[in-house]
Amino acid sequence: MLTKLLKQNASFELAIITIIGALWITNLTFRILNFIYIHFLRRSSIKKYKHTWSHHSSTTTPWAIITGSTDGIGKAYAYELATLGFNIVLHGRNGLKLHNARHSLQNEFPHLQFRILQLDAVISGEEGRRVVREKIDAIKDLHVTVLVNNVGTGAKNDGPTLQSFVEATPEDIDLMMNVNARFPLQFTHAVLPLLLSHGGPALILTMGSMSDVGMPYLATYASAKALDLGFSRALRRDIKAMGRDNVEVLGIMPAGVTDVSWDRSANSIFRPKSREFAKKALGMVGCGEEVVAPWWSHALLWEGLKSFPTWVLDIALVKGTRQAMTDQPELSGGKKT
């Protein structure tokens, strides 16, 4: 009797282990196939947002607003969206850079329109909200179908890029949170009525950062970027709850990118040029995910980081950051030799 009972228990445990193993293999297989499909096989649905709007006996062509569009990935988004036929609203704080970007784009795409929206993302409080409202009121005549929340910075007033949180100044904390977190939310809140007003498909892309896993020496920046992606996820469901299934909200997760103001080094399969990254990010539109790492090597890295035990992640991130500070002393306030 005891032998029979033990055999039954062993058979039950084996069945449970088999089921768990089968579910794990099925899940892994699905994730691998989904990865291959999203990154290498499917076509972007970005063109669905290139629709005209008949309004008061006139037809308006589509516009995309890109924040932080005078350099790096933001400027690359502008060129890629212009290539697709979108008119562009260029946002930035530096007037000269904005006019240069507009001139360059207008020369390359003479059939399109380009507007400038000069606005300092650092300004907060009532003044900041007032300026945002005034700037958006000035473009209310546009048929806006795409918003790219790209603006962000790791730069500080005085402190180095990589610095322990205890050494950060209150002013630098405010600066980082204003540019990377407060401004994208306030700006999206102001632009959203334009995106919803025409009733057609609309797209909101929000740039995050892989640093939101909890990078040491980047505590303020990492937490602000985590807020951006948390906001993107919540906004996605918020708009769905409104019954607007034709509005897509997608979080974009980048890692290292070259051909930006702070990095002009050679590109590689792990560090694409900003233009390559922007094109790939727009290629993710319609993929069905809520947050996606567009560049395939970044996506593999992101999946790896999420699967590591905490103690392994602690060692890898701390050692990796310290190594970066040694290799590039200027990041931590030292001088490059």
N, C-alpha and C positions, 0 to 999 in steps of 0.2 A: 504493500500500500504506500509506504514511504517512498520507495523507489519510483513508483508510478507518479506520485505527486511531484517529486523532484524533476522527473522527465517533463511533466506538463508545464512546470514553472520555467524550465530551461527552454522549452518550445515557445512559450509566451514571450520570454525575454528576447529570444532570437527573432521572433516576428516583429517585436517593437524596434529592435536594432535595424532590421531589414527595411522597415517602413521609414524610419528616420534617415537611413542611408539613401534610400530611393528619393525621398523628398529633397535631401541636400543635393544630390546629383542633378535632379530635375531643375532645382533652383539655379545651380551653377551653370547648367547647360543653357537655360533661358537667358541668364545674364550675359553669357559669352555671345550668344546669337544676337541678343539685343544690342550689345556693344558693336558687333560687326555691322549690323544693319544701320544703326544710327550714324556711325562714323565713316562708313565706307560705301554704303549701298543706296540709302534713301536720298531723295531730292528735297531741297528746301521748299517751303511753301511761302517764302517771303513775298513772292509776286502777288499773292492774294491781297496784300495791303497796298498795292499800287492801283488804287481805284479812284476814279473821278467822282465828283459830287456836283449834281445839278442844283443850283441854288439861286433863286431870284432871276430866272431866265439866263443864268450864266453857268458855265462849267468850270470847276476849280480842279486843278491837278494836285496830286498828293504831295505832302510835305513830311519830312522827318526832322525832328529836333534832336540834336546830339549835344549833351553837356560835356564840357572839357574837350572841345574839338579842335584845339589849335596845335596839338602835338600828339605823338604816340598813337595809341589804339583809337582814341577819339577821332583824330584826323583821318586815320585809316578807315573808320566806319563811314566818315563823310564821303571819301572817295569811292568806297564800295557801294554805298547806297546811291550815289550820283551815277555810278556805272549802270545801276539797275533802273535809272530814270526818275529817281525821287528828287524833288527840290529840297534844299537843305537850309535849316536854321542852325547857324553855328554859334554855340555859346562858349564864352570864355571871359576872363577878367582883364586880359591884356589887349588893349585896343589895337596896337600895332600888329600883334600876332593874328588877331581876328581879321584885320583888313588884308594882311598878306595871304592868309588861308583862303579868304574869299576870292581874292584876285587870282590865285593859282587855280582854284576850282573853276572859276568863271572862264578862264582861258581854255581849260581842258574840256569843259562842258558848256559851250556857249548857248546851247538850246535850253538850259535849265536856269532856275532862279536861285539866288542865295541871299539870305538875310543874316544880319549880325544881331546877336543878343548879348550885349556886354553886361556882365553881372558878377560881382565878387561873391563867391560861395561862402566866404568867411563871415560876412556880415550876418548877425543874428538879431534876435529880439524883434520889437515892433518895426524898427527901421528895415531889417532884413525881410520881414513879411510884406511890408509896404512896397519895397522895391521889386520883389518877385511879382506881386500882383500887377504893378504898373507895367513891367516888361511883358508879362503874358497878355495883358489887355491890349498891348500894341500889336500883337500878332493874332488877334481873335478873328481876323478876316481870312486866315489860312485854313486850308483843309488838311489838318494834321492827322496822319494815320499811324505814325511811328514815333515813339519816344525811346531814346537810348540814354539811360542814366549811366554815364561813363565817368563823370568828374570824380576825382579822388586824389589824395596826396599822402605821401609818407614823409614829406618834408616838414620841418618845424621852424619856429622863429629863430631859435639859436641852437638847440640841442641837435645831436647827430641822429641819423636815421635809426640806428640800433642803440638802444639805451634802456636800462632797467627802469621799470615804472617808478620806483622810488626816487629816481634822479630826474624824472620829467617835471617840468614846471607846470603850474596850473594853467598858464597861458597856452602852452603847447597842447595840453589836453583839450582845452576848449577849441583850439584851431583844428585839431584832428577830428574831433567829433562834429564840429560845424560843417567842415568840407565833406567828410566821408559819410556822415549819417544824417544830420539835421537837414542839410540842403537837399539831398535827393528826395527825402520825404516831402518837404515843403514844396519843392519844384513839381514833383509828381502830382501832389494835391492840387496845384494851380493849373497844370496842363490837362489833367484828367477830364474835365468838362469838355475840352476841345476834342479829345479822343472819342468821347461818348456821343457828342452832339450830332454827328452825321449818321449814326446808326449802323454804319458799315463796319467791316473788320478793322481792328486796331491792334497794335503790338506795343508792348512795353518790355524792353530789355534792361536788366539791371546788373551792373558789373559787381561781382564780389571779389574774393581773393582766397587762395588756398591757405593764407595765413590764419584764417578763422578757425583752424584746428587748435589754435592756442600757441602761436609762435612766441618764444621768449624774446625779450628786448623789443617787442612790437605790440605790447599789451593794448594800448589805446587804438592803434590802427586795426589790429586783428578783431577787437571787439566791435568796432564801428562797421567793419566789413561783414561780420556775422549778423549784425543788425540789418544791413542791406538785404542779405539773402533771406533772413527771417521775414522782413517786410515784403519781399517779392513773393514768397510762398503764401503769406497771409492775404496779400492783395489779390493774388490769383483766385483764391477761394472766395474772397469778399465780392469780387466782380461776378463770379459764377453764381453766388447767392442772390445777386441782383437780377439774374436771368440773362446776362449778357455773355452767352457762350461764344460769340464771335470776337471777343477780346482776349488775346493771348498775352500772358504774363510769364516771362521766362528769366530765371536767374542764370548768369554766365559766370563760370568759375575758371579764372586764368591762373597760371603759374608764371614761370619766367618767360619774358618776351623781349626781343631785341628791337633795335631801331626806334627807341623811345628816348626822351631827353636825357635820362640818367644812364642809358646803356646803349652804346653804339657798336657793341662787339659783334662778332660774326654769328650768324644764326646756325642752328643745328636742329636735329629732329626733336630735341628736348626744349629748345628755345627758338621758336619761330619768329620771323619778322612780324611787326605789328600789323602790316597789311595782310599777311597770310592768316594771322589769327582772326582779324576782323571778318575776313571772307568766310572762314570756317565757322565763326560764331553765327553769322547770318545763315549759314548752311544748316544750323541746328533748329531754325525756326520751324515749328510744326512737328517737332520730334515727339511730343507728348510728355516729356519730362517737366518737372518743376524747376530743377536746377541741373545744369549740365556743364561738364568741362569739354569745350569744343575740340581742343587739340588732343589727339589720341594718346600721346605720351603723358600729357597732363592728367587725362582721365585715368590711365593706369596708375599713376602716382597717387591720385586722389583715392582710388579704390584701395590701394595698398595702405595708405594712412588710416583709412577708416577701419581696416581689418586688424591692424596691429594691436596687441595688448597695450594698456596704458603705460606700463613700465618700459616697454620697448620704444614707444612713441616718445616718452620723456628723454630717454638716452639719445635717440636719433635726432630730435629737434634741438636739444641743448648742445650736443656735440657739433651738429651741422651749423648752427648759428655761430657758435664760437669759432669754428673754422672759417666761416665767411668773414668774421671780424678780423681774423688773422690775415686772410688772403687779401681783403679789401679794407685796410685800416681806416680809410676815409669814412666808411659807413658808421664807425663808432667814435668818430671825432679825431682819429689819428691822421697822420700824413702818409701818403703813398710814397714809397721809396723806389 
